[in-house]
Amino acid sequence: MTRGLIVGAARSGAGKTAVTLGLVAALRARGLRVGVAKAGPDYLDTRLLGRAARRPAFNLDAFLTGRDGPARSLALAARGADVVIAEGAMGLLDGAPTASTPPVASSAHLARTLGLGLVLVLDATSTAQTVGAVALGLATASGVAPLGVIANRVRSAHHGDLVAEGLARVGIALLGHIAEGALDGLAQRHLGLVDPSELDGFDAWLERARYVVEESVDLEALVRRAPELRLVDPELGEARSRVPVALSVGPSARFRYEENLLRLEAAGAELLPFDPLEEVPDPHARLLWLHGGYPEHYQAALADNGPLWPALRRAANEITVIAECGGYALLARSLEGSQMAGVVPVAMRLGSRPVLGYRSARLVDGPFGARSLPAHEFHYLVPEDDPGEIDVVDARGEPRPGGVVSPRLLASFLHFHLGVDPGLAGDLLRRAGGGGSSETA
């Protein structure tokens, strides 16, 4: 039996991530096996959650993985777990543009479709009894009755009593309140929270968050109220042969979906990670997947890795290559004037504003074959001369830079999630020449 809940809020910045991490640490300290997941396409919060849970975190995204994908992803997060804690994204009702209520890919939509119990983290700064009205409004608008509320940034015991009074008036439980400043200390990065490996003192902060949550939240009530999950078959592929797949990892290439690695491995991939700052792809690889990240922060180190550019050019000439966002930048002609691999005829520079959002890509060729795929874009890079070989539109139907595609190359700003189709990983391996299977177990 596995129970599950999702932590939502009225907006970003209310403390969802900090509270969720504290909950994970506190429940683990009680001996529970905690699976973790993140609503939406985020690449960084999943790494924090995975560090806290000591196991991979999975994305739950009905846009990226389709209607049935989140249930399969949840099943992967729940393997061997007593409870799954999913962190919501943005506000409770924020998701893909849609006429449905609640919006597709929103935290409320995931709570309803996956049967996750909803815990609201509400910022009590400059408010008191009104917290109850906010909770009631979110419950009414989403159609999801919350298990309860954790009030964050409460200034005093009296303040906490007023918050409890407001919640009692609307019949919503107060699961606990956390003092103002108690969970401060998580640093920010221009594309979100930093990777835990880059955050000095993360483990010490997590231990403090565990203590704060243990002292402030009724954990027994939280777990008791969390519903039992009805889990589906995650439909992992069945490997018939091993296919060597080189994957970029390390400080400059951290934007990846853990489920992609799991599905590739299950379909027959032998994963061969390499750090572009110090290493080159394994020469025996039949598929090279260059992940996104922050190559713009490591241009000197990339340039110092002399064998890297020739190795990437050789790979592009001989094997199948998928390059996502920061990986696309590695293959570009230049980045901020610095020489890159020169595989694709694109010069890139850093813009002043983030480019992010859901995308739809229509592929007429390439490693995934001729098909349409959902994707996500998340960067500050600007192409000076986009080849536009991929038909890409945003959620409003507006055209976006398309990138480069050929039978063995897909290089773009897009991040793809293999969970959209259980057979996609196997199909990709077959096209790479290794004979992977698209059959599901």
Rosetta blueprint (number, residue, H / E / L):
1 M L
2 T L
3 R E
4 G E
5 L E
6 I E
7 V E
8 G E
9 A E
10 A L
11 R L
12 S L
13 G L
14 A L
15 G L
16 K H
17 T H
18 A H
19 V H
20 T H
21 L H
22 G H
23 L H
24 V H
25 A H
26 A H
27 L H
28 R H
29 A H
30 R L
31 G L
32 L L
33 R L
34 V E
35 G E
36 V E
37 A E
38 K E
39 A E
40 G L
41 P L
42 D L
43 Y L
44 L L
45 D H
46 T H
47 R H
48 L H
49 L H
50 G H
51 R H
52 A H
53 A H
54 R L
55 R L
56 P L
57 A E
58 F E
59 N E
60 L E
61 D L
62 A L
63 F L
64 L L
65 T L
66 G L
67 R L
68 D L
69 G H
70 P H
71 A H
72 R H
73 S H
74 L H
75 A H
76 L H
77 A H
78 A H
79 R L
80 G L
81 A L
82 D L
83 V E
84 V E
85 I E
86 A E
87 E E
88 G L
89 A L
90 M L
91 G L
92 L L
93 L L
94 D L
95 G L
96 A L
97 P L
98 T L
99 A L
100 S L
101 T L
102 P L
103 P L
104 V L
105 A L
106 S L
107 S H
108 A H
109 H H
110 L H
111 A H
112 R H
113 T H
114 L H
115 G L
116 L L
117 G E
118 L E
119 V E
120 L E
121 V E
122 L E
123 D E
124 A L
125 T L
126 S L
127 T L
128 A L
129 Q L
130 T H
131 V H
132 G H
133 A H
134 V H
135 A H
136 L H
137 G H
138 L H
139 A H
140 T H
141 A H
142 S H
143 G L
144 V L
145 A L
146 P L
147 L L
148 G E
149 V E
150 I E
151 A E
152 N E
153 R E
154 V E
155 R L
156 S L
157 A H
158 H H
159 H H
160 G H
161 D H
162 L H
163 V H
164 A H
165 E H
166 G H
167 L H
168 A H
169 R H
170 V L
171 G L
172 I L
173 A L
174 L E
175 L E
176 G E
177 H E
178 I E
179 A E
180 E L
181 G L
182 A L
183 L L
184 D L
185 G L
186 L L
187 A L
188 Q E
189 R E
190 H L
191 L L
192 G E
193 L E
194 V L
195 D L
196 P H
197 S H
198 E H
199 L L
200 D L
201 G L
202 F H
203 D H
204 A H
205 W H
206 L H
207 E H
208 R H
209 A H
210 R H
211 Y H
212 V H
213 V H
214 E H
215 E H
216 S H
217 V E
218 D L
219 L H
220 E H
221 A H
222 L H
223 V H
224 R H
225 R H
226 A L
227 P L
228 E E
229 L L
230 R L
231 L L
232 V L
233 D L
234 P L
235 E L
236 L L
237 G E
238 E L
239 A L
240 R L
241 S L
242 R L
243 V E
244 P E
245 V E
246 A E
247 L E
248 S E
249 V L
250 G L
251 P L
252 S L
253 A L
254 R L
255 F E
256 R L
257 Y L
258 E H
259 E H
260 N H
261 L H
262 L H
263 R H
264 L H
265 E H
266 A H
267 A L
268 G L
269 A E
270 E E
271 L E
272 L E
273 P E
274 F E
275 D L
276 P L
277 L L
278 E L
279 E L
280 V L
281 P L
282 D L
283 P L
284 H L
285 A L
286 R L
287 L E
288 L E
289 W E
290 L E
291 H L
292 G E
293 G L
294 Y L
295 P H
296 E H
297 H H
298 Y L
299 Q H
300 A H
301 A H
302 L H
303 A H
304 D H
305 N L
306 G L
307 P L
308 L H
309 W H
310 P H
311 A H
312 L H
313 R H
314 R H
315 A H
316 A H
317 N H
318 E H
319 I L
320 T E
321 V E
322 I E
323 A E
324 E E
325 C L
326 G H
327 G H
328 Y H
329 A H
330 L H
331 L H
332 A L
333 R L
334 S E
335 L E
336 E L
337 G L
338 S E
339 Q E
340 M L
341 A L
342 G L
343 V L
344 V L
345 P L
346 V L
347 A E
348 M E
349 R E
350 L E
351 G E
352 S E
353 R E
354 P E
355 V E
356 L E
357 G E
358 Y E
359 R E
360 S E
361 A E
362 R E
363 L E
364 V L
365 D L
366 G L
367 P L
368 F L
369 G L
370 A L
371 R E
372 S E
373 L E
374 P E
375 A E
376 H E
377 E E
378 F E
379 H E
380 Y E
381 L E
382 V E
383 P E
384 E L
385 D L
386 D L
387 P L
388 G L
389 E L
390 I L
391 D E
392 V E
393 V E
394 D E
395 A L
396 R L
397 G L
398 E L
399 P E
400 R E
401 P L
402 G L
403 G L
404 V E
405 V E
406 S E
407 P L
408 R L
409 L E
410 L E
411 A E
412 S E
413 F L
414 L L
415 H E
416 F L
417 H L
418 L H
419 G H
420 V H
421 D L
422 P L
423 G L
424 L H
425 A H
426 G H
427 D H
428 L H
429 L H
430 R H
431 R H
432 A L
433 G L
434 G L
435 G L
436 G L
437 S L
438 S L
439 E L
440 T E
441 A L
